[in-house]
């Protein structure tokens, strides 16, 4: 079976407009910031794949261990007819679920949602070949804006893996979960992966590896802005910084200016003092009771919470009330 034509709700001009708006807002803020979504051009995606294979980066392996152990249970408990994946990328970990649902026999449709047309076209084509009895319907969209475009009907399971929910600030998370609940019917399911609070000596190296791959990934956002907005950042003039914030229990990735500089972006001159930092990512870490509380506030009830054997990463299965 071949994948259905992609359903596109996000055009290139939309992405460009969002980039310009966010870069202007972030670089003119009192404390400068950029959204982590702009890391992921082709080079950024390649660098992130390298990161997931690093010894320091425990998240991917830990989450995969949970899915290997619990995929059959997820299929049985949810009884989903439609599996929807947000920020799907290559959908590699999701194949563990697809295998379990295929054995369970109930799944009819797989709906991956991602901002990248090329990545989605490639992944849906592969999945359609590997799972010939499955209807594969890709949606090009932004999970912070297009949850109302998810297909209705049947018992649905929405999958949001990789700890990506931690990249949203608390208010953004609440808004996302509320929109997620509004898009679902009572009895539908949400499966979400969350990195857990632990010793910062384990967390920080995952964002500041010895080989410097994460540093290159961090600086890549400046290369994206240079290319897309005709800016003149010198990425080599910024040091990569990863800091643990114990009060907010999140990691912050930043770029620190090595010397004073002036950068032209969007017909605006942006100045940096020596040592000034530009925040590029927040990655919140969670406690089980905090995850359950945020889901409950949005209208979900936690059915199951699992971790890998080392207790590094959590996966929550929650039902829409």
N, C-alpha and C positions, 0 to 999 in steps of 0.2 A: 504494500500500500504506500502511496506517496503522501507527503504532508500536504495539507490544504494551503492555498495561498495565504500569505501573511495578512493579518488584519492590522492596518497601520493607523495608529492614533497620534503618532509623534513623527512629524516631518523634520527634515534637516533644518529647515528655517526656524522651526520651533526650538530645536536644540541650540542653534546659534543665538537666537534671541534670549533664551534662558542663560546661556553662557555670558552674554554681554551684561545682562541685568545683574547676575550674581557677582561677577567680577567687579563691576562698578560699585556695588553695595559693599562688598568685602574689602576692597582696597581703599575705600574712602572712610571706613569705620575707624573709630578711635583705636580699637585693637584690631588690627588687620586679620582677615580670614579669607579662606577659599574653601569651596565645597569639595569633599573627597570624590564626588562623582566625576570630576574632571581629570582624575588620574588615568582613566581607562580608555585611552586611545589604543591602537594596536600595540605600541611599545609598552605602554603601561600594563596592559593585560598580560603581555608576555612576562614582564617583570614580576607581576603578582603571582603568576604560575610558578616562577622560580622561588618566590618567597614561600609558597605553600609546601615546597619540598625541602626547605631549610630545617636543620635540626632544631633551631630555636623556636620555630613556628609550630606550636603544638596543636593549634585549633583544628586544622583540617583533619589530621589523623584522629584526634579525640572525637570529633563529631562523626566521622566515618565509623568509628568503633561503635558508637551508640546506634547508628542506623543499621550496621551489620547485625547487631544483637537484637534490635527491636523492630525491624521492618515488618516482619510477619505479624507481630502484635499490632502495629499501627494499621495494617491492612484489615485485620480482623475487627479491631475495636471501632474503627471509623466506618468500615463498610462502604467506602467512597466509590461512587460511579465516575466522578470526574476529579482528576488531580491537576491542580493549578500551581505553578511554581513562579514565584516573584524573583526578579533579578536572576534569571535562569542561567545566563552564561552558557557553558557547555553542557550543563545538566548532568555532569558525571556522577555526583553523589546521588542525584535523584534516581539514577538507574537502579540503585539498591532498592528503592521503593517500588519502582516500576516492575522489577523482577518479582518482588513479594506480592504486589497486587495482581500480577499476571498469574502467579500460582494460586492466588486466592480466587481469581476468576470473575470478580465483580467489575473491574475497571473497564470503562469504554472509551474515555477521552482523556488526553493529556494536553494541557494548555500552558505552555511556557510563556512568560511575559518578560521582555527585556527591552532596553533602549536601543540596542544595536541590531540593525537590520541584517548585516552580514553574519554576525554571530548566530542570530536566531535562524536565519535561513539554513546555515550549515548544520546546526544542531538538530533542527526539526527534520531535515532530510535524513540524517543518520538514524534518528530514533524511529522514524517511520519505517525504515528498512529493517531495523533490529527488532521492532515490535509490530509485526505486520497486521495483527488483529486490532491495533489501537488507532483510534482517530486522533491525529496530531494537528492541533490548531494553534499556531503561534500568533502572539499579539505583540506588536511593537508599541511600547508605552512606558510610562514612568510610574512606578508603584506608589509614589507620593501624590499622583494626580489622576490616575486612570483606573482606580479600583472599581469605579462604577461601570466600567466597560467589560468586566469579567462576565463570562457566559453564565446564564441562570439555568436552573433545572437540574434535577437529580441531586443526590447527596454529594456535596463537594468537600474536598480537603485542599486547603491552601497551604503551601509549603514555603517557608521563608527561612533559608538556611544560612550558614556561614557566620553567624553573629552579626550580620549586616544591620539588624535593628539597633545595635549599639552605636552605630554612626549617627543616629538621630538624637538630637538633644531632648531632654525630658518632655518639653512642651510639644515638640515635633512627634515624639513617640506616642504621646496621648492622642494627638490629632490623627496619626496614622492608624492606630488601633481602633479608634472610633470610626474612621472611614472603612476600615476592614470589616468591622462588625456590621455597619450599614449595608455593605455589599453582600453580606451573607444572610441566609435564612436560619431560623432556629433549627438546631440539629446538624448544621454544617460544622466543619472542623478546621482548626488552624494548628499547624505544626511549626514551631519556631525554635531556632537554635540560638543559644545565648552563651557567650563566654562568661565564666564565673569568677567572682572575686577570689583571689588567692595571693600568695606571696609575690610582691612586686619583683622579686629576684627572678621569678619565672615569667612574669608578664612583660617587663621592659625589654629583655633581649629579643622577644618575638617581634618587636617594633624597632630594634636597633641591632641587627645581626652583625656578627663579626666580619662577614664578607662584604658588607656595605650594599647589599642588594636593596634593602628597604630605603636606604639613603637615596639611591638612584631613582627608586620608585617615587619617593617624595618629591625630588627635584623635577621629575617628569611633568608635574602639573605646570611648572613654569614654561617648559618647552611647548606644551599644549597651548598655553595662552600666547606665547610668541607666534606660533604658527597660525592659530585661528583668529587672533586679534591684532596681528602685526605689532606686537609689543617687543621690547628689547631687553627683557630680563637676561642677566648673566647667571645661569643656574649654578655655575661653579663658585659664584660669590656668596652662596648661602650654605650654611652648615645644617645638616640634619639633626634634629633634636627630638627625643622621645622622653616624655615626662609623665610620671605617675602622680595623679591628683588624689590624695588619700581621702579628702573630704567628699569629693563627688564620685569617687571610686571609678575613675576612668583614666585612660591613657590619652595623652595629647601628643600628636605629631605636629612639629613646627619646623619652619625654616628660619634660621637666624642670620641676619645680614652680617658679613664679615667686616664691612666698612661702610661709611656713608655712601649713598648712591641715589641717583634719580632715574626713574624708569618711566618710559612713555607707554601708556596703555589707554586705548580708546580716547585719543586726543586729550588725555589728561596726564600731567606729570605727577607721579607718585614718588614721594621721598621716603627713604629709609635711613634711620640713624644707625650708627655702628652698634651691633648687638640687638637691634630691634627684631622682633619675631613676628612671623606670619603663621597663624594657625591653619593647618591644612586638614586635620582630621581629629575628631573625638571618637574614641572607641570605649563605650561604657561596658563595665563588667557588672554582673548581676548576682544577687542572692536569690535562692529559690522562692522565699517568701515575697521578695520584691517583684519578681516576675508574675507570680500568682496575683498579687494585688493590682498590678497594672492591667492585667488581663481582665480581672474581675470588674475593675472600674469601667472598662470598655464594653462589658456585657458578655464576657466569656467565663466559663467555669473550667478550671484545670482538671483534666481527667487523669493524666499521667505526667510524671516528671522523671526523666532518666539522666544519668551521667555515665561517662566512660569510667573504667575501673579506677583511674587515678583521681576522679572527681574534678577534672579540669574544665569540662564543658558540659552544658546542660541542653537537653531537648525536651520541650514541653508540648504535650498534645492537649488542646483545649477545645471545648465545644461551645458554639454560639447558643446563648440562651434565648 
